[in-house]
Amino acid sequence: MNKLCCIVLLSLVAIGVSAGEKEAKIKTLMEAQGLLEMFDSQLEMGKIQGEKMGQEMMSQMLSQINPNEEFQSRFQNAFNSFMGKMQAPWGAEEIVKVWGLYYGKNFSDHELDQLIEFYTSPIGKKEVAASKSALPEFSMHFQKLSEPIFQKATQEYITELKIVAKECNCQK
């Protein structure tokens, strides 16, 4: 019985190590393909777009009122809160895991080693663009995750702005 428990435990540890090694290989491959940098860039672009949109909403609201310093500060606090709620709750680690789900599941460890070897070679570096074939499904995954976050944050922001504007009583 003890031998059986040891075998089961060792098997589980081996599976965990293997999964970690595969994830590390996928991350290495993503780096060789330039995907980590591209995904980080997309996250940053989303942040910039959200900030721009929020700033436009606040400018539109402020153009209709003339708040004093206290209420200008409250509007700014509402904007900062909105921007905090707009931030994607995932980063590079989550991206690697999801990429592994959609892309890495199609390759064995040995095949991943071969891909890494290829993508780090001169010809592989030239072929990086072809690896983006999985990108539409991957991008859709995070777009779907972002939608409810964006909608909720926007609704809360608009509600907060309306409350502050009503309390301000500073309509032009």
N, C-alpha and C positions, 0 to 999 in steps of 0.2 A: 504494500500500500504506500509506504514512504517513497519507494522508487517511482511509483506512478505519479505521485504528487510532485516529485522533483522533475520528472520528465515534462509534466504539464507546465510547471513554473518556468523551466528553461525554454520551452517552446514559446510561451507567451513573451518572455524577455527577448528571445530571438526575433519574434514578429515585430515587437516594438522597436528594436534596434534597426531591423530591416526597413521599417516604415520611415524611421528617422533618416536613414541613409538615402532612401529614395527621395525624400523631400529635399535633402541637401543636394542631391544630384540635380533635381529639377531646378533648384535655385541657381546652381552653377550654370546649368544650361540656359536659364532665363537671362542670366548676366551675360553669357556669351552671345546670346541673340539680341541683347540690348533691350530686353523687355522690361526689366525692373526699372530702368531709367524712364522708359516710355510710360509705365504705369504711374510712377511717381509724378511725372509731368502731367498726366491726366488728372490726378488728384489735386495737384496745385492749380491747374486750370479751372477745375470745378470750384475750388475755394475762391479764386479770383472772380469767377462769374457770379457766384452767390453774393459776394461782397458788393460787386457792382450793382446787382439787381436790388439788394437791400438798400444801398446808398441812394439809388434812383427813387425807390419807394419813399424814403425819408425826405429826400429833396422835394418830391411832389407834395408830401404832406406839409412840410414847412413852408412851401410857397403859398399855402392857403391860410396860414396863421402867422402870428407874430409873438412867439413865446418869450417870456423873460428868461434869465439865466437858469433859474431853478428848473424850469420846464425844458429848456434846451438840454440840460444835463440829464433829465429823465428820458427825453427822447433818445439821447446818445446811449444811455444805459439799456434802453429797449433794443436799440440797434445792436449793441454788443451782445446782448442775450440772444437775439435772433441769429447772429453770426455763429455763436457758440453751438446753437442747436442745428445749424446747417453743416457742421463738420462731419465728414464721414467717420463712422466709428471703427473703421478698419485701416490697416496700414500694410506695409510690405509683407509681414508674416502671413496675414490673412490672404493677401493676393497670391503668395506662393502656394498656399494650401488649396485655394480655389483653382488656380491654374493647374495644379497637380490633379485635381478632380476631373477637369475637362480635357486636359492634354496628356498629362503623365500617365493616366490609367491605360493608355494604349501601348506603353513600352515597358519591357522588362528592364531590370538593373543593367544587364549587359548591353541592351540596346541604348539605354541612356548614356552609358560610358562611350559607346560608339558615336552617339550624337554630339556629346561634349567634345570628343576628339575632332569630329568634323567641324563643329562650329568655332573651335579655337584655331583651326587651320586657316591659311590664307583664303582658300576657296570658300570655306564655310563662312568666313567673315563677309564675303561678298554676297552670300546667299541669304543673309539674315532676313530680308524682307519676306521671303517665302514662309517663314515660320509664323507669320501673322494670320494664317488661315483660320486659326481658332479664335481670333480676337473678337469677331462679332458676337458670338455666343457668350464669351467671357464678359465683354462690355455690357451686354444686355443684363447679365446677372446683377452687376453692381448698379446699373440704371434702375432696375426694379427695386433693389434694396433702398436706393436713394429717394425714390418717389414719395413713399409715405413720410419719410423724415422731412423732406422738403415741404410737402403739403402741410404737415402738422406745424412745423416751425413758422411757415408763412402765415397760417391762420392765427397762431398765437401772437405773432408780431403785429399783425393788423389789429387784432383785438386790443393788445396793449397800447398801440398808438391811439386808437379811438378813445380809450379810457383816459390817457394822458391829455389828449386834445380836449376832451370834455371837461376835465378838471382844470385845465389851463384857462379855459374860457377866453381864448385869445384869437378868436376868429377875426379876420380883416373886414 
